[in-house]
Amino acid sequence: MLSKVFHQVISITAALLTLPGFALALVGGAPTVSNSGAGRHIVMIISTRASLCTGTALASDLVLTAGHCVAPAATYRVLTPGMTLPGIPIRSIAVHPRYNPNDYASGRVTADVALLKLEHPLPGNVVPASVANGHTIAPGDRLTVAGFGVTEPSSEKGTGVPRAAVLVATGVPGNLQIRLHDPAARGARFGLGACTGDSGGPAFLERDGRFAVIGVVSWSTGPAGTDGCGGLTGVTPLKLYQAWMTVEARKMGTVLAP
């Protein structure tokens, strides 16, 4: 039986999804994506800890997200807009063995990746995304980030609505971390970026309308490195973890598309 806390979480989510004119996830004015584009591939992950994260469907019954989204002990469910509550139960969770919550909490790089095996398939309007194999990100590359998070820091506004934004890689991207910013604001002033609820969401490479996930949203900053959102969006690239993902998915009974 679901706990009272879980009922409260999904009741709040349901109320948010039905508010009139409730359209504003990603801060900085990112547009809604609904069942098109990047929005076709993402789901919400809710828990009895009153948390909300985003995940990417890799198969009809397998979701990719961040390790920090599902590492705490809790009951988790997967939900999509319009789905009957309480959502889809999760059969098993695999967090990368090198994910370290202490490193994550202190801002150090860690393997912030997890897979969720669902009890039954996602609805047909959720389309599994492919994984971008072997692609190395360079400064200036454009990636699409998608999520169900808030549109204003320190608020609940916008929660539960799928939105996406095109961000640009900055600094010196590598195998361990990718930093993204709004090409207009360049991290110096408030702009597009991930915020609360977008954790675990995808960073996509987009080619001719096809989206391939290359990383998982792990953290954000405010402008000029301050606390908050709208400055930098930090992404854990999948390049080092694809072999683990393939093996774990197979253990769960799912074969990932090449």
C-alpha positions in Angstrom: 0.0 0.0 0.0 1.3 3.4 -0.8 2.2 5.6 2.1 0.3 8.7 3.1 3.3 10.9 2.0 3.2 9.3 -1.5 -0.5 10.1 -1.8 0.2 13.7 -0.9 3.0 13.9 -3.5 0.9 12.5 -6.3 -2.1 14.6 -5.3 0.1 17.8 -5.5 1.4 16.7 -8.9 -2.2 16.0 -10.2 -3.3 19.4 -9.0 -0.4 21.1 -10.7 -1.1 19.3 -14.0 -4.7 20.5 -14.1 -4.2 24.2 -13.2 -5.8 26.4 -15.9 -3.1 28.1 -18.0 -0.4 26.1 -16.2 2.2 26.0 -19.0 5.4 27.5 -17.8 9.8 23.4 -16.5 13.4 24.7 -17.2 13.9 28.3 -16.1 14.4 31.2 -18.4 11.3 30.9 -20.5 11.9 27.5 -22.2 9.0 26.4 -24.5 6.7 23.4 -23.8 7.4 20.3 -25.9 4.4 18.1 -24.9 4.3 14.9 -27.1 6.6 16.3 -29.8 10.4 16.6 -30.2 12.4 16.0 -27.0 9.2 15.8 -25.0 8.3 12.4 -26.5 11.2 10.8 -24.7 10.9 12.0 -21.1 9.0 10.9 -18.0 8.6 12.2 -14.4 9.9 10.3 -11.4 8.2 11.0 -8.1 8.8 9.5 -4.6 7.7 9.2 -1.0 10.5 11.7 -0.2 8.4 14.4 -1.9 10.9 14.6 -4.7 10.5 15.1 -8.5 13.1 14.2 -11.1 13.0 13.7 -14.9 14.0 10.5 -16.7 14.5 9.4 -20.3 12.8 6.3 -21.8 15.5 4.0 -23.3 12.9 1.2 -23.9 9.2 0.7 -23.2 10.0 -0.5 -19.7 13.4 1.1 -19.0 14.2 4.6 -17.9 17.5 6.4 -17.5 18.0 9.0 -14.8 20.5 10.4 -12.3 21.8 8.4 -9.4 21.1 11.1 -6.9 17.4 11.0 -8.0 16.9 7.4 -6.8 19.7 6.6 -4.4 17.9 7.7 -1.2 15.6 5.0 0.3 12.1 5.7 -0.9 9.2 4.3 -3.0 9.5 5.6 -6.5 6.9 5.8 -9.4 7.1 6.9 -13.0 4.4 9.3 -14.3 3.6 11.0 -17.5 1.2 13.9 -18.1 -2.3 12.6 -18.4 -1.4 9.2 -16.9 -3.8 7.9 -14.2 -2.2 8.2 -10.8 -0.4 6.8 -9.0 1.7 6.0 -12.1 3.9 3.0 -12.9 5.6 1.0 -10.2 9.3 0.4 -10.5 10.5 -3.2 -10.4 14.2 -2.6 -9.8 16.7 0.2 -9.6 20.4 0.0 -10.6 22.6 3.0 -9.5 26.1 3.0 -11.0 28.4 1.4 -8.4 30.8 4.4 -8.6 28.1 6.9 -7.7 29.1 8.5 -4.4 26.5 10.6 -2.7 29.1 12.4 -0.5 31.0 13.4 -3.7 27.8 14.6 -5.3 26.8 16.6 -2.2 30.2 18.3 -2.1 30.2 19.1 -5.8 32.8 16.6 -6.9 32.4 14.6 -10.1 30.8 11.2 -9.6 29.0 8.5 -11.7 25.6 10.1 -11.4 23.7 7.6 -13.5 20.9 5.1 -12.8 18.5 2.8 -14.6 14.9 2.0 -13.6 13.1 -1.2 -14.7 9.3 -0.7 -14.8 6.6 -3.1 -13.7 4.8 -2.5 -17.0 5.4 -0.6 -20.2 5.1 3.1 -20.7 2.2 4.4 -22.8 2.6 4.5 -26.5 3.0 8.3 -26.6 6.4 7.9 -24.9 9.0 7.0 -27.5 12.3 5.4 -26.4 15.4 7.5 -27.2 18.6 6.1 -28.6 22.0 6.7 -26.9 24.6 8.8 -28.7 27.4 6.3 -29.1 31.0 7.5 -29.1 30.3 11.3 -29.6 32.8 13.7 -28.0 31.4 17.1 -27.0 33.4 20.2 -27.9 33.0 23.8 -26.7 30.2 25.4 -28.7 28.3 22.2 -29.4 24.5 22.6 -29.0 22.6 20.2 -26.8 18.9 20.0 -26.0 18.0 19.6 -22.4 14.4 18.6 -21.4 12.6 18.2 -18.1 9.6 18.7 -15.9 11.1 21.1 -13.4 10.2 24.5 -12.1 10.3 27.7 -14.2 11.3 30.0 -11.3 14.0 29.2 -8.7 12.7 28.6 -5.1 9.1 28.1 -6.3 6.8 25.3 -7.6 5.7 27.2 -10.7 5.8 25.2 -13.9 6.3 21.8 -12.1 5.1 18.8 -14.1 5.0 20.4 -17.6 7.6 19.1 -20.2 9.8 21.8 -21.6 13.1 21.9 -23.5 15.9 24.3 -24.2 18.9 24.4 -26.5 22.1 25.1 -24.5 25.7 25.4 -25.6 28.7 23.5 -24.2 31.3 25.8 -22.6 34.6 25.4 -20.8 36.6 22.2 -21.5 34.0 19.4 -21.9 35.4 16.0 -21.1 34.4 12.4 -20.3 33.5 13.3 -16.7 31.4 16.4 -17.0 29.8 18.8 -19.5 28.9 22.4 -18.6 26.1 24.1 -20.6 24.8 27.6 -20.7 22.3 29.8 -22.4 24.1 31.1 -25.6 22.5 34.5 -25.0 23.2 34.9 -21.3 26.5 32.9 -21.3 26.1 32.1 -17.6 26.8 35.7 -16.6 23.2 36.7 -16.2 19.9 34.8 -15.7 19.0 32.6 -18.7 17.8 29.2 -19.8 18.9 26.3 -17.7 17.9 23.3 -15.6 16.4 23.7 -12.2 14.6 21.7 -9.4 12.8 18.8 -11.0 15.0 18.7 -14.1 17.6 16.5 -12.4 18.0 13.2 -14.2 16.7 14.6 -17.5 18.4 14.1 -20.8 20.9 16.2 -22.7 20.2 15.3 -26.3 22.1 15.6 -29.6 19.5 16.5 -32.2 20.0 15.6 -35.9 17.2 16.1 -38.4 14.6 15.9 -35.7 16.0 12.7 -34.1 17.1 12.9 -30.5 20.0 10.8 -29.0 20.7 11.1 -25.3 24.4 11.9 -24.6 24.2 12.8 -20.9 22.1 13.2 -17.7 21.4 16.5 -16.0 23.1 16.5 -12.6 23.3 20.0 -11.2 22.9 23.7 -11.9 24.1 27.1 -10.7 22.8 30.6 -10.8 24.4 33.4 -12.8 28.1 33.8 -12.3 28.4 30.7 -10.3 26.0 31.6 -7.5 23.6 29.1 -5.9 20.4 28.4 -7.8 19.4 28.1 -11.5 19.7 30.0 -14.7 23.5 30.0 -14.9 25.2 26.7 -15.7 23.6 23.3 -16.3 25.9 20.4 -15.3 25.6 17.2 -17.3 27.1 13.7 -16.6 28.1 12.4 -20.0 27.2 8.7 -20.7 30.3 7.9 -22.7 32.1 6.2 -19.8 29.0 4.4 -18.5 27.5 2.9 -21.7 29.0 -0.5 -21.1 27.6 -0.6 -17.6 24.2 0.5 -18.9 24.2 -2.2 -21.5 25.1 -4.9 -19.0 22.6 -3.7 -16.4 19.8 -3.4 -18.9 20.4 -6.9 -20.0 20.3 -8.2 -16.4 16.9 -6.5 -16.1 15.7 -8.2 -19.2 16.0 -5.3 -21.7 18.3 -5.1 -24.7 19.2 -1.6 -25.5 19.1 -0.5 -29.2 22.6 -0.2 -30.7 
